[in-house]
Amino acid sequence: MIFYKNKWSMLSIVMYWIFSIVMILNYIHYHLSTGHFGGAEGGIPLFYEIIFSANQIMDALYGFIAFMIPPLFFSHECVRQRITHCDYLQYVRLQHKRTFFSSLLLKQFKTNFIIIYFVFFGKMVLQAILVHIFYSPFIFEEHSSYLTWSFTINFSTNSFINLLCTIVVIPLGYAIFYSFVFSVGLFLKRYIIYLSSGLLLAIISLLLAIAIGGFSPVTGYSICILSLIQPGMYTLLGETISKSAWVIFAYPAIFYSLLTLLLLIIRRKIDLKEGY
């Protein structure tokens, strides 16, 4: 049974990477077919274009996959066991009802965070390698003209530092968001709902950000999922709150981290009250 669970999780990760590679190669093929072979900075502009996607169909398709598959990486089994009360049997066997759940939840939370981070980190590294090899080598500049004049808000105008920060920070944004999704899943009563919860919560996040952003841009950016997973690459209702992608990332990172912590504390208190 454990082998089966690990096999299913691994299969979902491989499927995500395969789809990502296909999407990246499709972008590269399109640009090569139009006669674009990289400019003064080589493949760097294309690397960022793939992230914020100028192709609406590919953007929608990748967004669907990026929000639907991650719950299958690991956390879906933890949520399934909780909904079916399979995890409660472990507390009875170990006879640590008042302490074991906290350790179990912490272990599940850490594992989910680490898996999500490295899956998306691997995708970002693959993207950089594929663009560098099959499209055009990266040419780094201390003061990048592309980053200086692009419509995006960046971590740095140094093209190497900005590339490195992007590869490291974006997976962190996904890990934070899916930690929040996991914490929400602990309250669900139907397993099937959790499988689509990533997409549902992302849609709710965008709708709330648009509704609130007009009144309070800071609150809107804090709620907006795009500020967390693509910091600085989109503007909310044409408003900006900073010229630094670090600041734009910090607001939703703090918001979703605190919200996740609050949900975990509430879940723990409920379980203790019920004797687990």
Secondary structure by P-SEA (a helix, b strand, c coil): caaaaaaaaaaaaaaaaaaaaaaaaaaaaaaaaaccccccccaaaaaaaaaccccaaaaaaaaaaaacccccccaaaaaaaaaaaaaaaaaaaacccccaaaaaaaaaaaaaaaaaaaaaaaaaaaaaaaaacccccbbbbccccccccccccccccaaaaaaaaaaccaaaaaaaaaaaaaaaaaacccaaaaaaaaaaaaaaaaaaaaaaccccaaaaaaacccccccccccccccccccccaaaaaaaaaaaaaaaaaaaaaaaaaaaaaacc
